[in-house]
Amino acid sequence: MSNFRLLAGEILELIGGEKNVGSLTHCITRLRFSLKDGTKFNKAALDKLDGVILAVESNNQYQVVIGNDVSTVYRLLVDEFGIKGGATSDSESGSDGKKGNMVGHLFNKMSSILVPIVPALAGAGMLKAFLVILSTYHFIDTAGSTYKILAAASNSVFYFLPLLLAFSCAKAFNAHQFVSVAIVGALLEPTFTGLMAKQGDIVEFLGVPVVLMKYSSTLIPAILAIWAYSYLERLLKRLIHQSIEMVSVPMLGMLIMVPVMFNNLALRGFDTIKPATAAATFAQAGAAFGVFLKAKNKKLKSFALSSMVPALFAGVTESIVYGISIKYKRPLVASLIAGTVAGGFIGSMGTTVMAYIFPALTTLPAFMATTFAYYLIGIGMSFTLSALLTYLLGFDESLGESSTAGAKTPKTATPSAPLTTAGSQSLLPGITLVAPLNGTIVPLTSVKDAVFASEIIGKGIAILTSEGVVTSPVNGVVSKLFHSKHAIGITSDYGVEVLVHVEIDTVRLNGEHFASHVNEGDRVTTGQLLVTFDLEALIAKDFDVTTPVVIANTDDYQSISATEQPRVTNNTLMTLFSATV
């Protein structure tokens, strides 16, 4: 689905609109909403949207799984619809004050802390794996400056991980972010680290013995410290007068927190947990491959194959988990069995990894230790067994029909009579669209909006309108009417998907100055009144009333010809030529 703006608008409507959103974040494949009223989260309708893999509601956290295009939809929601991006202190429980169970709340909170850091960790892990390849095969001298500079780039995220965690924790626990970074930064400051000649050295602080340890690359000290500081900060703000709060609260916070943060965690230099978790990743990829081999539905086969690729090469499995495993049930059972067996084998052999990475084929060099052979056997076992069990157990393909119900099926156009445009140029038979507004023609590429101008949504034309009236450009059905009434979608009897979007930023008006005269699902005829708006009021508020008219399913047509007239008054605006003609 290329019309990401429409998708973003549809998602927003089905979660209760802009006013119901407390905050919004996203990870690799899903949108994560904090909602003020969770009862407005329409999971059934969201599941049916073309472009949504699955909607998930768990422990008062509301998620919409999009897949690889999640960042595009997120950016549209933030930039075009004014949704507040970034996690807030109440993002896990929702602003309505409802609480999930304690375990679920804990995992949600940890997710809000760690998810923003994952891209940095993944990038550094991939760079570490690349260096392993270069050094293992002697393409680079490990004693040279080039290697050391690249090593510094890959190590920085891990060495300064406590600082990244401090910043992320401060957002999650609603504490001052830069004071939090300063508190944790004390653990890495050269004066403090210079006190330690070796792990376990003991020094005194006000007569109290303190055991010194290395804190770079650790997680728990930073998380616990900022969690504790968030309560201390609130207490200090209640006790200290506002006139000296700006200086006194940070000073006392650092004075109290830094000496109570020490613990005896030590680093081992390698990890034995991550290799075992790789079994889960490759088991999901195997399940997708099993579905690809077994499925008869072409769309399901295509989705299974496309979702398997990022799992194998990037370690991203969410599309498989939500689009296949959970939806069809038996692939989930197959992947659990395969992952358990293979994970047990990998763990029992003491398989190790030398860097924090996502298990994938591209990160194999990070596992190139003495146990590398066991790792290869384990992930191969996981993928193969999961694919085999998925194929043998089978699955009910009809379970996925609800999620594809909203998919658009291109229709073959019935050619109309030959048309003649200005200049008396004879055209081949095509589908005609009448101008939905009267006004001056503006090329779509000149619209002051990058999304429309770049034709990401589709090809079309824009009209600088001279009156506040929108009429139907075709005979068809109202397929979408935004709650703010500033945009309307019509699907013609021949399958043309037309989007009429009055101005660019009028969504911010939330329906003010707009009135709709039809509802979604209504049948309309060419020239029928759809929407009216107060043109003078919009101009008075400095809105550019240029209105894009876009063909959302552009790819279904061989070419689109726009009128050559400088102005339109309910006459032909565009002619579409079907690829089947």
JOFEN-V20905 format. One record per residue. SS is DSSP state (a for helix, b for strand, c for the rest). PHI is phi in whole degrees, 0 to 359 (none if undefined). PSI is psi as a letter, one per 20 degrees, with the letter a starting at -180 (none if undefined). Layout:
SS/PHI/PSI
SS/PHI/PSI
This chain:
c/none/o
c/273/i
c/274/m
a/292/h
a/295/g
a/298/g
a/299/g
a/300/g
a/295/g
a/295/g
a/299/g
a/298/g
a/296/h
a/278/i
c/247/j
c/106/j
c/87/r
a/301/h
a/290/i
a/269/i
b/262/o
b/281/g
b/199/r
b/218/p
b/229/r
b/213/q
c/249/b
c/289/h
c/228/i
b/224/q
b/271/p
b/239/o
b/255/q
b/257/o
b/251/q
c/286/h
c/230/o
a/292/i
a/291/i
a/273/i
c/283/o
c/270/n
a/299/g
a/300/g
a/288/h
a/297/g
a/301/h
c/271/i
c/292/p
c/287/o
c/118/i
c/255/p
c/282/g
b/193/q
b/256/p
b/231/p
b/237/o
b/211/p
c/52/l
c/62/k
b/249/p
b/246/p
b/235/q
b/234/o
b/276/o
c/255/g
c/105/b
c/295/h
c/267/j
a/299/h
a/293/h
a/294/g
a/294/g
a/300/g
a/296/h
a/295/g
a/297/h
a/283/g
a/280/g
c/266/h
c/250/j
c/73/k
c/286/q
c/285/o
b/273/q
c/97/q
c/285/q
c/236/r
c/295/h
c/254/j
c/289/i
c/268/h
c/258/i
c/85/q
c/286/i
c/279/i
c/84/j
c/288/q
c/240/q
c/273/a
c/292/q
a/298/g
a/296/g
a/297/g
a/296/h
a/298/g
a/294/h
a/296/g
a/294/g
a/298/h
a/296/g
a/294/h
a/280/g
a/273/h
a/304/g
a/296/h
a/271/i
a/305/g
a/302/g
a/294/g
a/295/g
a/294/g
a/297/g
a/294/h
a/296/g
a/295/h
a/294/h
a/297/g
a/298/h
a/298/g
a/294/h
a/298/g
a/299/g
a/298/g
a/282/h
a/298/g
c/260/j
c/59/k
c/276/i
c/215/q
c/274/o
c/293/i
c/268/i
c/279/r
a/291/h
a/300/g
a/298/g
a/293/h
a/293/g
a/294/h
a/296/h
a/298/g
a/297/g
a/282/h
a/273/h
a/302/g
a/299/g
a/285/g
a/295/g
c/263/j
a/307/g
a/303/h
a/291/g
a/298/g
a/295/h
a/300/g
a/295/g
a/293/g
a/296/h
a/300/h
a/294/g
a/290/h
a/261/j
c/61/l
c/248/r
c/294/p
a/291/g
a/282/h
a/294/h
a/298/g
a/297/h
a/295/h
a/297/g
a/290/h
a/300/h
c/300/h
c/291/h
c/252/i
c/294/p
a/304/h
a/297/g
a/290/g
a/295/h
c/288/i
c/289/i
c/256/o
c/276/h
c/207/q
c/304/p
c/95/i
c/302/q
b/243/p
b/235/r
b/248/q
b/232/o
c/53/k
c/85/i
b/262/p
b/292/p
b/235/p
b/273/p
c/270/p
c/221/r
c/273/p
c/252/i
c/297/q
c/75/j
c/272/q
c/251/g
a/299/g
a/303/g
a/294/g
a/297/g
a/295/h
a/297/g
a/286/h
a/300/g
a/293/g
a/296/h
a/300/h
a/285/g
a/299/g
a/299/g
a/295/h
a/294/g
a/298/h
a/294/h
a/284/h
a/271/h
c/261/p
c/296/q
a/300/h
a/294/h
a/242/j
a/299/g
a/301/h
a/266/g
a/289/g
a/297/g
a/299/g
a/296/g
a/293/h
a/299/g
a/291/h
a/296/h
a/276/g
a/283/g
a/303/g
a/289/i
a/259/j
c/271/i
c/292/q
c/216/a
c/247/k
c/288/p
c/236/q
c/266/q
c/257/i
c/89/i
c/205/r
b/224/p
c/247/i
a/273/g
a/304/g
a/301/h
a/292/h
a/291/i
a/299/h
a/300/h
a/293/g
a/299/g
a/287/h
a/292/g
a/295/g
a/298/h
a/295/h
a/297/g
a/298/h
a/293/h
a/298/g
a/295/g
a/302/g
a/288/h
a/269/h
c/296/q
c/258/h
c/289/p
a/296/h
a/294/h
a/293/g
a/299/g
a/295/g
a/295/g
a/299/g
a/291/g
a/291/h
a/281/h
a/289/h
a/299/g
a/296/h
a/292/g
a/287/h
a/257/i
a/229/i
c/76/j
c/262/o
c/244/j
a/298/h
a/298/h
a/289/g
a/302/g
a/273/h
a/272/i
a/231/f
a/299/g
a/291/h
a/293/g
a/258/i
c/68/f
a/296/h
a/301/h
a/293/g
a/299/g
a/298/g
a/290/h
a/294/g
a/296/g
a/296/g
a/296/h
a/294/g
a/296/g
a/291/h
a/297/h
a/297/g
a/295/g
a/299/g
a/293/g
a/294/h
c/271/j
c/65/k
c/295/p
c/238/r
b/227/q
c/256/j
c/206/q
c/281/o
c/216/r
c/275/p
c/299/p
c/196/r
a/295/h
a/287/i
a/252/j
a/305/h
a/303/h
a/291/i
a/259/j
c/283/m
c/251/a
c/293/i
c/259/j
a/301/h
a/298/h
a/295/h
a/295/g
a/298/g
a/298/g
a/295/g
a/289/h
a/295/g
a/298/g
a/298/g
a/296/g
a/294/g
a/295/g
a/295/g
a/297/g
a/295/g
a/295/h
a/299/g
a/294/g
a/287/g
a/289/h
c/73/a
c/194/q
c/270/o
a/296/h
a/291/i
a/296/h
a/268/j
a/294/h
a/297/h
a/281/i
a/251/j
c/297/h
c/275/i
c/293/q
c/268/p
c/256/o
c/302/p
c/252/q
c/284/p
c/284/q
c/268/o
c/300/p
c/267/a
c/293/q
c/304/q
c/250/q
b/232/p
c/261/a
c/303/p
c/99/i
c/55/k
c/276/p
b/284/p
c/247/q
c/291/q
c/304/p
c/204/a
b/259/p
b/257/q
b/240/p
b/274/q
c/301/p
c/280/i
c/222/q
c/268/p
b/161/a
b/268/p
b/287/p
b/230/p
b/301/p
a/300/h
a/292/i
a/264/i
c/295/p
c/278/l
c/206/p
a/297/h
a/294/g
a/290/g
a/297/h
c/278/i
c/62/k
c/296/g
c/289/h
c/156/r
c/279/q
b/172/b
b/209/r
b/238/q
b/231/p
b/277/n
b/286/q
c/246/j
c/205/q
c/271/l
b/226/p
b/241/p
b/243/r
c/285/p
c/277/i
c/212/r
c/275/p
b/174/b
b/231/q
b/288/o
b/271/h
b/205/p
b/228/o
c/295/q
c/299/h
c/277/i
c/65/j
c/276/i
b/216/q
b/217/q
b/245/p
b/233/p
b/255/o
b/285/r
c/299/h
c/262/j
c/91/j
c/284/p
b/259/o
b/254/p
b/246/p
b/249/o
b/239/o
c/290/o
c/62/a
c/254/g
c/258/j
a/292/i
a/301/h
a/294/h
a/283/i
c/54/k
c/98/i
c/297/p
c/76/j
b/241/q
b/219/p
b/260/q
c/243/j
c/219/r
c/238/r
c/301/p
c/92/i
c/290/q
b/273/p
b/230/q
c/241/r
c/304/p
c/90/i
c/289/q
b/294/p
b/249/g
b/219/q
b/238/q
b/211/q
c/275/n
a/299/g
a/296/h
a/294/h
a/294/g
a/294/h
a/297/h
c/266/j
c/66/k
c/277/p
c/281/o
c/271/k
b/295/p
b/243/o
b/290/p
b/240/o
b/238/q
b/267/o
c/292/h
c/256/l
a/307/h
a/297/i
a/280/i
b/235/q
b/289/h
b/202/q
b/231/p
b/250/p
b/267/q
c/298/q
c/263/i
c/287/q
c/287/h
b/228/q
b/232/q
c/221/n
c/59/k
c/249/a
b/301/p
b/257/g
b/215/q
b/232/p
b/251/p
b/246/p
b/286/q
c/292/i
c/271/i
c/282/none
